[in-house]
Structure formats: structure tokens, C-alpha cells
């Protein structure tokens, strides 16, 4: 049975379970490996999801930015943001100060196989395992929410640091979800060879978490992501610090070519599937975009509107 057939079968089973027990919590099960099959056909089309999986953050910023500049050069020497962790907790996100919740426990289970594979010895032609892309078939399935939660969960580790990269350059949402305005970032580095990562990277009040914004929008995004400059930058990100995990919030697979180019750099890929909303057709078409990619993971995102029931996830990997 191929990964597409397994994914479709698993989604059917999850929907049946959800219908039978609407308040049940799905626990991650990383024991059933899925391996992508060869011979995928090119993507054609799919309908858009109707609405985001998580509510938008209020317009009032929930974090602040402080900057220090060099008078001599005019370049940014230090940039730091203060995440409003209480507000993040209210929005249903993972935080260290949020106590022991179902969401926190599920992301602890989800991150464990990712971390295990992030630093194992790999072949000379293999992409670094600590480069992890979070994507989805269509907009609104909760990929940014999942990427932020995964980053926050890994940031709680004692032996790892995390860099969260907003690579959805057509529709950046990491800073917006965190209540921050758009800032220079990934695209600016690729467009301006005078810029360094330190000029655009944001440190946070979570000591082990940094953020690289998407930066300035450009119609050349696909070509820039496929460039040798991007390859060199990704290599530097992966190897500069031996304990760092880099998480990329990617555009949806069905809508842009950027996500498929970005996937070519990654060592691990997570495809978020929204419960009871994403069609089998959309999942099949999305997985067809990942032909030849190793370590493709499925994250089943169950959003519930029942008070007191948090988002839950079912995780399978290959």
C-alpha cells in the first residue's frame, strides 16, 4: 500500500472515530512508518479550504520589538522581541509556563522522533536532518500554528535551540500570529548580499528560540529559494550550531511552487492535515509534490469548538 493510500485510509478511520466519539483526544502514535512511493504525477488543481484552522490574533500587538543600531554603519546590531507568553497560552499555544496540558504532551510525543532523526549521521548527499519543513495541502489547515507549537516545544528541551523561519513569503503569518508587524528577513538576505543573518534574525525572551521573518515580498521568490545563495544559507543554518533545530513554516503545497523548491533543501517534512475538512484528493495531490523526498510526516490536526477541549494531533511518519 502506497503512502497516498495509507494516508487516505488513515484519514477515513480518524473521521469515523471522531464521529463516534466527538470529544475523544487523539494521541500521537509514531510507531507506523510511512515511506513515500516513487512515480508521483505532477500536481494539477484542488479547491481551497474555506477558513483558517485557528482564529487570527487580535490587531493589537502582543509582543514588542527593541532594536539597537550602529551609528557608524546604520545596520542592525541587535534585535529582540518580547513574546507575550500569557497571550500565546490564551490562544492555545504551547508555552513552558502553561502547565501540563494535552497539547503540551502531544507535542512532546510529536517532537521526539523528529529530534531523534535530526542529528543522526547522514550520507554526504542527504539533507541535514535538523532542517524541518511544516506545510499543508491548502491554506487554513493550521500549519503556522503547528510550526509555532513545535518550535516552542523543542525550545523547552535542555540540549537544543530552535530557529523558526517564516518561509511562507507570499503570505507571511508567523509574526502576525505572534502579534508583531512585518520585518526584514529571509527574502531580504537573498536579495541583498550585504545583509547577514544577524541583521534580520530576532532573538526572543524564550532564550532558546529565535525567529527569522519572511521579509520583503518579491515575485522572484521561487527563483531566490532555488538559488545557490539559499543553498549556502540553509547549509550555514544547519551547521553553525550543533544543537540547533531549524523549523520552516512553508507555503501550502497546492498553491505555490515555493514550497516544492523549499522541500528540496529539507531533511524532514511535516504535512498538516485538517480533521474533517481536508479532502483525500487534496492530501493525495499534496503528497505527489514530494516525490523522492525522504522522511515525509503527516500531522493530523483536530480543531474542536468544544469549550475545554484543546486542539489535538495524530502524528505518523516515514
C-alpha positions as CSV (number, residue, x, y, z in Angstrom):
1,X,0.0,0.0,0.0
2,X,1.4,3.4,-1.0
3,X,1.8,6.5,1.3
4,X,-1.2,8.0,-0.5
5,X,-3.4,5.0,0.1
6,X,-2.3,4.8,3.7
7,X,-2.9,8.5,4.3
8,X,-6.4,8.2,2.7
9,X,-7.2,5.1,4.8
10,X,-6.0,6.7,7.9
11,X,-8.0,9.9,7.4
12,X,-11.1,7.9,6.8
13,X,-10.6,6.0,10.0
14,X,-9.9,9.1,12.0
15,X,-13.1,10.7,10.7
16,X,-15.1,7.7,11.7
17,X,-13.6,7.7,15.1
18,X,-14.2,11.4,15.5
19,X,-17.9,10.9,14.5
20,X,-18.3,8.1,17.0
21,X,-16.6,9.9,19.9
22,X,-16.6,13.6,19.2
23,X,-14.8,14.6,22.5
24,X,-12.1,12.0,22.3
25,X,-8.5,13.0,22.4
26,X,-6.3,11.5,19.7
27,X,-2.9,10.5,21.0
28,X,0.1,10.6,18.7
29,X,1.3,7.2,17.5
30,X,4.8,7.3,15.9
31,X,5.0,3.5,15.5
32,X,3.7,3.1,12.0
33,X,6.3,4.2,9.4
34,X,5.2,5.6,6.1
35,X,7.6,5.7,3.2
36,X,6.9,7.9,0.1
37,X,6.5,5.9,-3.1
38,X,8.1,6.8,-6.4
39,X,6.2,7.5,-9.6
40,X,4.1,10.5,-8.5
41,X,2.4,12.6,-11.2
42,X,2.5,16.4,-11.3
43,X,0.0,18.5,-9.3
44,X,-2.9,19.9,-11.2
45,X,-5.6,21.7,-9.0
46,X,-7.6,21.5,-5.8
47,X,-10.2,23.6,-4.1
48,X,-9.2,26.0,-1.3
49,X,-10.1,25.4,2.3
50,X,-12.9,27.6,3.5
51,X,-11.3,29.0,6.7
52,X,-8.2,29.0,8.8
53,X,-7.8,26.3,11.4
54,X,-7.1,28.8,14.1
55,X,-8.5,32.3,14.8
56,X,-6.5,35.3,13.8
57,X,-4.7,37.2,16.5
58,X,-6.2,40.5,17.5
59,X,-4.8,43.5,15.7
60,X,-3.2,44.9,18.9
61,X,0.4,43.7,19.1
62,X,1.0,41.1,21.8
63,X,4.8,41.4,21.6
64,X,7.2,44.3,21.4
65,X,10.4,44.8,19.4
66,X,13.5,46.6,20.6
67,X,16.4,47.4,18.3
68,X,19.9,48.8,18.6
69,X,21.7,50.3,15.6
70,X,25.3,51.1,14.9
71,X,25.7,54.9,14.2
72,X,28.7,54.2,12.0
73,X,27.1,51.6,9.8
74,X,23.4,52.2,10.2
75,X,23.0,48.4,10.3
76,X,21.0,46.5,12.9
77,X,23.3,45.0,15.5
78,X,20.8,43.6,17.9
79,X,17.1,42.9,17.6
80,X,15.0,41.3,20.3
81,X,11.3,40.7,20.6
82,X,9.3,40.1,23.8
83,X,6.7,37.3,23.2
84,X,3.6,37.7,25.3
85,X,3.6,34.1,26.6
86,X,0.3,34.6,28.6
87,X,-1.4,35.8,25.4
88,X,0.0,32.8,23.5
89,X,-1.3,30.5,26.2
90,X,-4.8,32.0,25.8
91,X,-4.6,31.4,22.1
92,X,-4.0,27.7,22.7
93,X,-0.2,27.6,22.1
94,X,2.5,25.6,23.8
95,X,4.4,27.6,26.5
96,X,6.6,26.4,29.3
97,X,4.6,28.4,31.8
98,X,1.3,27.0,30.6
99,X,1.3,24.0,32.9
100,X,0.8,20.4,31.8
101,X,-1.8,20.3,29.1
102,X,-2.9,17.8,26.5
103,X,-1.4,20.0,23.8
104,X,1.9,20.1,25.5
105,X,2.0,16.4,26.0
106,X,1.1,15.7,22.4
107,X,3.8,17.9,21.0
108,X,6.3,16.2,23.3
109,X,5.4,13.0,21.6
110,X,5.4,14.6,18.1
111,X,8.9,16.1,18.5
112,X,10.7,13.1,19.8
113,X,11.1,11.1,16.5
114,X,11.9,14.4,14.8
115,X,14.7,15.2,17.3
116,X,16.0,11.6,17.1
117,X,16.4,11.9,13.3
118,X,17.6,15.5,13.4
119,X,21.2,14.7,14.5
120,X,21.9,11.1,13.3
121,X,24.7,10.6,10.9
122,X,23.6,11.1,7.3
123,X,25.1,10.4,3.9
124,X,27.1,13.1,2.0
125,X,24.2,13.7,-0.4
126,X,21.5,13.7,2.3
127,X,19.9,17.0,3.5
128,X,20.6,17.8,7.2
129,X,18.0,16.2,9.4
130,X,17.7,19.3,11.6
131,X,16.1,21.2,8.7
132,X,12.3,20.6,9.2
133,X,9.6,22.0,7.0
134,X,6.0,22.3,8.1
135,X,3.5,22.6,5.3
136,X,-0.1,21.7,4.3
137,X,-2.1,20.9,1.2
138,X,-4.2,24.1,1.4
139,X,-4.4,27.3,3.4
140,X,-6.2,27.2,6.8
141,X,-5.1,23.8,7.9
142,X,-3.1,25.1,10.9
143,X,0.5,24.8,9.6
144,X,1.7,28.0,11.1
145,X,0.0,27.2,14.4
146,X,1.7,23.7,14.3
147,X,5.1,25.2,13.4
148,X,5.0,27.7,16.3
149,X,3.9,25.0,18.7
150,X,6.6,22.6,17.6
151,X,9.2,25.3,17.9
152,X,8.0,26.2,21.4
153,X,8.0,22.6,22.4
154,X,11.6,22.0,21.1
155,X,12.7,25.2,22.8
156,X,11.8,23.6,26.1
157,X,14.5,20.9,25.6
158,X,17.6,21.2,27.7
159,X,20.0,20.3,24.9
160,X,18.6,22.1,21.8
161,X,17.9,25.6,20.5
162,X,15.4,26.4,17.8
163,X,15.2,28.8,14.8
164,X,11.7,29.3,13.4
165,X,11.8,30.6,9.8
166,X,8.7,32.1,8.2
167,X,9.3,30.8,4.7
168,X,5.7,31.5,3.5
169,X,6.9,34.5,1.7
170,X,3.7,35.1,-0.3
171,X,1.6,35.2,2.9
172,X,3.8,35.5,6.0
173,X,2.0,34.6,9.1
174,X,4.4,33.7,11.9
175,X,4.9,37.3,13.1
176,X,1.3,38.2,12.5
177,X,0.2,35.2,14.6
178,X,2.5,36.3,17.4
179,X,1.1,39.9,17.2
180,X,4.1,41.5,15.5
181,X,4.4,43.7,12.4
182,X,6.3,42.5,9.3
183,X,10.0,43.0,9.4
184,X,13.1,42.3,7.2
185,X,14.0,38.7,6.9
186,X,14.7,35.7,4.6
187,X,13.9,37.4,1.3
188,X,16.0,40.5,2.2
189,X,19.0,38.3,2.8
190,X,18.6,36.6,-0.6
191,X,18.1,39.9,-2.4
192,X,20.9,41.9,-0.7
193,X,24.3,40.2,-0.3
194,X,25.4,42.9,2.1
195,X,22.9,41.7,4.7
196,X,23.9,39.0,7.2
197,X,21.6,36.6,9.2
198,X,22.4,38.6,12.3
199,X,20.9,41.7,10.7
200,X,17.5,40.2,10.4
201,X,17.2,37.4,13.0
202,X,15.1,38.1,16.0
203,X,16.0,36.9,19.5
204,X,13.2,36.3,21.9
205,X,12.6,36.3,25.6
206,X,12.5,32.5,25.3
207,X,16.3,32.1,25.4
208,X,16.4,29.0,23.2
209,X,14.1,30.4,20.5
210,X,14.9,32.8,17.6
211,X,12.8,33.8,14.6
212,X,13.8,34.6,11.0
213,X,10.9,36.6,9.4
214,X,9.8,36.2,5.8
215,X,10.9,39.7,4.9
216,X,10.1,41.7,1.8
217,X,7.7,40.2,-0.7
218,X,9.1,39.6,-4.2
219,X,7.8,38.0,-7.4
220,X,11.2,36.3,-7.7
221,X,10.6,34.2,-4.5
222,X,10.7,30.8,-6.2
223,X,14.0,31.6,-8.0
224,X,15.5,33.0,-4.9
225,X,14.6,29.9,-2.9
226,X,16.2,27.8,-5.6
227,X,19.3,29.9,-5.8
228,X,22.9,29.0,-4.7
229,X,22.6,31.8,-2.1
230,X,19.7,30.0,-0.5
231,X,21.5,26.7,-0.6
232,X,24.5,28.2,1.1
233,X,22.4,30.0,3.7
234,X,20.5,26.8,4.6
235,X,23.8,24.9,4.9
236,X,25.0,27.6,7.3
237,X,21.8,27.5,9.4
238,X,22.1,23.7,9.6
239,X,25.7,23.6,10.7
240,X,26.5,26.8,12.5
241,X,25.3,25.4,15.9
242,X,25.5,21.7,16.6
243,X,22.4,21.8,18.8
244,X,20.1,23.9,16.6
245,X,16.8,22.7,15.0
246,X,15.5,24.9,12.2
247,X,11.8,24.8,11.5
248,X,10.5,26.3,8.3
249,X,6.8,27.4,8.0
250,X,6.3,26.8,4.3
251,X,3.6,27.8,1.9
252,X,0.8,25.2,1.1
253,X,1.9,22.6,-1.4
254,X,-1.1,23.1,-3.6
255,X,-0.9,26.8,-4.2
256,X,2.7,27.8,-4.9
257,X,5.9,26.5,-6.4
258,X,7.9,27.9,-3.5
259,X,7.0,25.0,-1.2
260,X,8.3,22.4,-3.5
261,X,11.6,24.2,-4.0
262,X,11.9,24.7,-0.3
263,X,11.3,21.0,0.3
264,X,14.3,20.1,-1.8
265,X,16.5,21.6,1.0
266,X,14.8,19.8,3.9
267,X,15.8,16.7,5.9
268,X,12.3,16.2,7.3
269,X,8.9,17.3,6.1
270,X,5.6,17.6,8.0
271,X,2.3,17.8,6.1
272,X,-0.5,19.2,8.3
273,X,-3.9,17.7,7.5
274,X,-7.0,19.3,9.0
275,X,-9.5,17.0,10.5
276,X,-12.9,16.6,8.8
277,X,-12.0,19.3,6.3
278,X,-9.1,18.3,4.1
279,X,-10.2,16.0,1.3
280,X,-8.5,12.8,0.3
281,X,-7.9,14.3,-3.1
282,X,-6.1,17.3,-1.6
283,X,-3.9,15.0,0.5
284,X,-3.0,12.8,-2.5
285,X,-2.2,15.8,-4.6
286,X,0.0,17.3,-1.9
287,X,1.9,14.2,-1.3
288,X,2.5,13.9,-5.1
289,X,4.5,17.1,-4.8
290,X,7.0,15.4,-2.5
291,X,8.2,12.7,-5.0
292,X,11.6,11.4,-3.9
293,X,11.6,13.2,-0.6
294,X,12.6,11.2,2.5
295,X,11.1,11.5,6.0
296,X,7.7,12.8,5.0
297,X,5.5,13.1,8.1
298,X,1.7,13.5,8.4
299,X,0.3,15.6,11.3
300,X,-3.5,15.2,11.7
301,X,-4.8,18.4,13.2
302,X,-8.1,18.1,15.0
303,X,-9.6,21.5,15.8
304,X,-12.6,21.4,18.2
305,X,-15.0,24.2,19.1
306,X,-16.0,22.4,22.4
307,X,-15.0,24.6,25.4
308,X,-12.2,23.0,27.4
309,X,-11.1,20.7,24.6
310,X,-7.8,21.8,23.0
311,X,-6.5,21.1,19.6
312,X,-5.3,17.5,19.3
313,X,-3.0,15.9,16.8
314,X,-2.4,12.4,15.4
315,X,1.2,12.0,14.0
316,X,2.6,9.5,11.6
317,X,5.9,9.5,10.0
318,X,8.1,7.7,7.4
